Amino acid sequence: MQRQAEVRLPTDGGQLLWLWARTRRRELVDATRYAPGQVLLTVRMDASHVLLSDFDDWHSCLNRSPNVPEVPGETSEELTMRMDAIWDDFTGRLGTVGRDDIAAWPADLRADVEKSWEAFFDRDYLAKRPYVQAVVHEIRADDVIRAVRPFNLRPYKNRSRQGRFPRGTASNGSAAGRAE
């Protein structure tokens, strides 16, 4: 990610700050449960200062494996067949080197796999993806449009699937009195 930021962003800095550019509200709420005492910022920044990438596909890079993005109109069977062929080629070319030591990979294999990672950053592809992450070199105070301190919540339970609320609880979640 650092290398891509150096190439793609006009800013520079020692470290990258990670952000969600797009996620679902439920996942964001769930994530804040594990961050008591932290502050959740909503920021608006110049798009040229933000490196966007697909959160799910980024795991290909983390796992040192080729990225196989979905092709529009491709069935799941076609995707599986294409993915199997790419993986067979990858493991055959990797030989006995192993995935962990990427520096020991054959140069042409490393170049091909790193080229496959370029798709994570394609803005047209990202427009259709549900989870888009971002990195920036800095967040300035005037970039912040909202700051909230999430409170520590208990894990969400969908009570509607239970068919009824637990005894002694009203439907609005408040305690209900019982006549004995």
Order of alpha helices (4+ residues) and beta strands (2+ residues): alpha-beta-alpha-beta-beta-alpha-alpha-alpha-alpha-beta-beta
